[in-house]
Amino acid sequence: FEPAPARYRGKLQLQAANCNCCKVCAESCPTGAITVSDATTGCYWSISYGKCVFCGRCAEVCPNLSITMTQDYHLSTKNKAELVQVAEVTRQ
């Protein structure tokens, strides 16, 4: 595969160690693709690539720079469940 252009906005990457579960990313998402659910020791962060329009707003508003846009564009699948990425975030 050819590499994506330099400014391409692809799959999101969460740096769970930096995340403080503030939910700003979920509140700023225009399509509701990101959800942050409270847990006993932190939260569960979830992104649905079936809903995401790759606008980058979540990465722009994150106060801890926990979310970055990668150049990964290999998202095709035959199973819709594979379009959902979940990460467990533990509060420090």
N, C-alpha and C positions, 0 to 999 in steps of 0.2 A: 504494500500500500504506500501511496505517496504521503508525505507529511502534510499536515494541515498548515494553512497560512499562519504567519506569526501572531496576528491579532484574533485568531479563531477562538470562539467561546464554545468549548465542548463540555464534556462530563464534569460535574462538580467533584471537588475533593475536600473532605472535611478533616481538619486537624483537630481531632477530638480532645487532645490535651490542652488546646487553647480555648475551647468552647466553655462558656459559663451558663449555658441554657437560658439565655435572656429572651429568646424567641423573636428577636428583631428580624431575623432572616425570614421566618414564617409570616410575620405580620407584613413584611414588605413584598412578599411574593404575589405578583398580580394574578396568577392562576391557581394559587393554593397548592402548589406542588410540594411545598415543604411543610412538614408538621413536626412539632416538638412537644413530646408528651412527658409530663413529670414522672419521675421514678423515685424510689426511696433514697438512693444515693446520688442521683443526678437526673438524667433525662434520656429519652430515646429520640434521636433525630432521624427523620425519614424524608427521602426525596423520591418522588414519582416522576421518572423521565417520560412517562406517557402524558403528563400534564405540563412539564417544564418547557418553556419557550426559549431557554438559554439566554435570557436578557442580561444576566449578570448582576441584577439589583441586589440579590442576597449577599454576594461577595463585596459589593460596594458599601453596604450599610453595616456589615458585621464589625462591631467595635474591637474585637480581638483578632481580626484577620484570620478567623478559623476556616473560612470558605474561600477556595480559589477555583478558578475556571481552568480546566486542563485543555489540551488539544486533542483529547481522545474523542473520536467520532464513531467508534465501533459500538453502536448500541442496538443494532438490529437483532431481533429474536423472534421466535415463534411462540414464546410463552410470555404473556403479559406480566406475570408475576416477577419475571426477571428484570423488569424495568423499575422495580422498587428497591432502593438501597436503604438499609437501616443501620444505624450505628448507636451503640450504647455509650453515653458520655457520663463519666464519673466526676462529680464536683470535687475540687481540691479543698 
